[in-house]
C-alpha cells in the first residue's frame, strides 16, 4: 500500500507544480514579441521591456549595419564616421568628398570687381585621407616662375546635410594662405567665397560653378 502512495504523491506534486507555473503566467501579457516564463516576460530578439515589463519596445539598433559608422538609438539611426554620410542604401556608404569630385565650370568676381572666367576647375580625390581632395586649376591661377596652374588640397566637411570644402593648402610658393569655403548648393552647383593672400596682397574671389 505504501509503495502505491509514493507514485501518487509524486504525481500530485507534479500536477500542483505545473498548475502553479500556469498560475504565475495567467495574467501576464507579454505582447506579440515575447512569452511568459515563471511570471516574467522573456522578449524576442530585437525587442526590449517597456516600463510595464512587457515586450513592446523595439531595439532600433538591433542587428543594424551602418557601414562606416554606428547605430545610435537616441537619434534613431546611423551616426557616420568622419568623412562619411548616409548613402542611398541607408548606410554610411557615401564620402562627403564625392559630392565635389569632377569638373566645375564658371567665373569668379574679385574684390576689385573684375570677372575672371569662364574656366574649369577639376576636383580629384587624394590617397591621404578619406575626406581629402585636390582642386586643379584653382581660381584659374598660374604659379609664379613655373607657370603651372595652381593646385590646392582641401578637406571635405559637413554640417548636417550641408557639405563644404575648407582648410585649403596651396602647392604654389608665394601664396601665404587661402581661406574661405566651397559650398555645395545642390548636386550640380557650388558657390565659392575665397580669400587668397599672394605676397602681401589679399585677393577676394566669389562665384558660382556648375558641374560639367
Residue pairs with C-beta under 8 A, 6 or more apart in sequence:
21 38
24 36
24 38
24 39
25 36
25 37
25 38
25 39
28 36
28 39
28 40
28 41
29 54
30 36
30 41
30 42
30 43
30 54
30 55
31 41
31 54
31 55
31 56
33 43
33 44
33 46
33 47
33 55
33 56
34 41
34 42
34 43
34 44
34 47
34 54
34 55
35 41
35 42
36 42
40 53
41 49
41 53
41 54
41 55
42 55
43 49
43 55
44 55
45 62
46 58
46 59
46 62
46 63
47 55
47 56
47 57
47 58
47 59
48 55
48 57
48 58
48 59
49 55
49 57
50 56
50 57
59 73
60 71
60 73
60 76
60 77
61 71
61 72
61 73
64 71
64 78
65 91
66 78
66 79
66 80
66 91
66 92
67 78
67 84
67 87
67 89
67 91
67 92
67 93
68 80
68 81
68 84
68 91
68 92
68 93
69 78
69 79
69 80
69 81
69 84
69 91
69 92
70 78
70 79
71 77
71 78
71 79
72 78
72 79
77 86
78 86
78 90
78 91
78 92
79 92
80 86
80 92
81 92
82 130
82 131
83 95
83 96
83 97
83 129
83 130
83 131
83 156
84 92
84 93
84 94
84 95
84 96
84 130
85 92
85 94
85 95
85 96
85 158
85 161
85 163
86 92
86 93
86 94
87 93
87 94
88 94
95 130
95 131
95 156
96 131
96 156
96 157
96 158
96 163
97 125
97 130
97 131
97 132
97 133
97 156
99 156
99 163
99 184
99 187
100 123
100 133
100 156
100 163
100 165
100 182
100 184
100 190
101 123
101 124
101 125
101 133
102 122
102 123
102 211
102 212
103 120
103 121
103 122
103 123
103 211
103 212
104 120
104 121
104 122
104 123
104 190
104 209
104 210
104 211
104 212
105 118
105 119
105 120
105 121
105 209
105 210
105 212
106 117
106 118
106 119
106 207
106 208
106 209
106 210
107 115
107 116
107 117
107 118
107 119
107 207
108 115
108 116
108 117
108 139
108 192
108 194
108 205
108 206
108 207
109 115
109 116
109 205
109 206
109 207
110 116
110 203
110 204
110 205
111 202
111 203
111 204
111 205
116 139
116 140
116 205
117 140
117 207
119 137
119 140
120 137
120 212
121 135
121 136
121 137
121 138
121 139
121 140
121 209
122 135
122 136
122 137
123 133
123 134
123 135
123 136
124 133
124 134
124 136
125 132
125 133
125 134
126 132
126 133
126 134
126 153
129 155
131 155
131 156
131 157
132 153
132 154
132 155
132 156
133 153
133 154
133 155
133 156
133 165
134 151
134 152
134 153
134 154
135 151
135 152
135 153
135 154
135 165
135 182
136 149
136 151
137 149
137 150
137 151
138 149
138 150
138 151
138 152
138 170
139 150
139 194
139 196
139 205
140 149
141 149
141 150
141 172
141 196
142 148
142 149
142 150
143 149
143 150
143 171
143 172
143 173
143 174
144 172
144 173
144 174
145 173
150 170
150 171
150 172
150 175
151 171
151 172
152 168
152 169
152 170
152 171
152 178
153 168
153 169
153 171
154 165
154 166
154 167
154 168
154 169
154 182
155 165
155 166
155 167
156 163
156 164
156 165
157 163
157 164
157 165
157 166
157 167
158 164
162 183
162 184
163 184
164 181
164 182
164 183
164 184
165 181
165 182
166 180
166 181
166 182
168 178
168 179
168 180
168 194
169 178
170 178
174 198
174 199
175 196
175 197
175 198
176 197
176 198
176 199
177 196
177 197
178 194
178 195
178 196
178 197
179 194
179 195
180 192
180 193
180 194
180 195
181 192
181 193
181 194
182 190
182 191
182 192
182 194
183 190
183 191
183 192
183 193
184 190
185 191
185 208
187 211
188 210
188 211
189 208
189 209
189 210
189 211
190 208
190 209
190 211
191 206
191 207
191 208
191 209
192 205
192 206
192 207
192 208
192 209
193 205
193 206
194 204
194 205
194 206
195 202
195 203
195 204
195 205
196 202
196 203
196 205
197 203
